[in-house]
Amino acid sequence: MEEVIKIEGGHRLHGSVRISGSKNATVALIPAAVLAHGPVTICGVPNISDVHSLSVLCLVIIHMYHL
């Protein structure tokens, strides 16, 4: 039987999620971290140019808009 995840709005999220150190996971997590209202730690980030470029871009956006 396939697992079903039911999502209901209106509830504050909390907790942690373990994601593998893949490029695709990291490239998705970096912009999501910008939207967080507090500190975010991403571990196991691969040392590749895509991740570095996206990190720099996000830092520029954060600086420009004082996020």
N, C-alpha and C positions, 0 to 999 in steps of 0.2 A: 504494500500500500504506500502511496506517495505521501510524504509529509506535507501538511498544510500549515501555512503561517497566516494568521488573521491579524490584520493591522487596523487599529482603531485610532482615529485622530483625537486631539484634545488632551493627550497625556504627555507629560514631560518625559523625555527619554533619559536613561541613565545606564551605566554599566560599561562594559568593555567588549571589544571584539578582536579576536586574533585572526589576522589576515596573513597569508604567506608572503614571502618577500619577492613576489613577482612584480615585473614592471607594470603590468596592467592594473594590479591592485593598488600599487603606489600612486600611479598617475591618476587614479580615481579618488584616492584618499586625500591628496594634497589640496585640491580645490574645496573638498568638503570640509577640511580642517579650517580653511579661511572663514567659513560661515559659522564656525563654533563660537560660543560666547565665552569660552574659557580656554585655558591651555590645552594643547593636544600634543601627544607624543606618538610618533610613528616609528616603530622599531623594525629592523630588518630591511631597510631601504636599500635597493641595489644601487651601486655606484655607476650609473650610466648617464649619458648626456641628456636623454629625455627627461629624466627625473631632475637633473640639475637645472635644465632650462626652465622647466615648469616651476621649480622652487623660486628661481630668480624672478620670473614673471609674477608670481603670487606676491612676493615681497615688494615688488614695485607697485602693484595694485594696492596692497595694504598701506604702503607709505603715501601714495597719491590720495587715497580716500580716507586716511586716518582711521582705518578699521581696527 
